[in-house]
Amino acid sequence: MQRSYEVMFIVRPDLLEEDMDKLITTLQGHATTAGATIQNTEKMGKRRLAYDVKKFSDGQYVLFVLQADGKAIHELERRLRVSEPVIKFITVRTDEEKQRLDKVRKLREAKVKRPPAGSQQAEAAESTAAV
């Protein structure tokens, strides 16, 4: 079953731009080979880390937005773990959040459509229902 995920990883700050592009292309290739569909790739640039990771205080952030099953994500995470330039990564499943937001939106829309208690429309609806 395909689900939506965001995979963010941090690359060493001293990695050259062409090496960074090569790493991203390689990881995208591994993900698609494993069965994932990459929807978006965003290089977010160099940022300061909240704490030192592997003796680095800065890192280059990259975000993949993809559709995949568990096996493809497992393979991508394995590749990230053994990739030397990658110093940290996190995978987040985003479809659960989307489902929750859709449910909240439907509940709000249902409340808006229902007439407020004490209004003439609500009282008329109640009196016809009682008959």
Secondary structure, 3 states (H helix, E strand, C coil): CCEEEEEEEEECCCCCHHHHHHHHHHHHHHHHHCCCEEEEEEEEEEEEEEEEECCEEEEEEEEEEEEECHHHHHHHHHHHHHCCCEEEEEEEECHHHHHHHHHHHHHHHHHHHCCCCCCHHHHHHHHHHHC
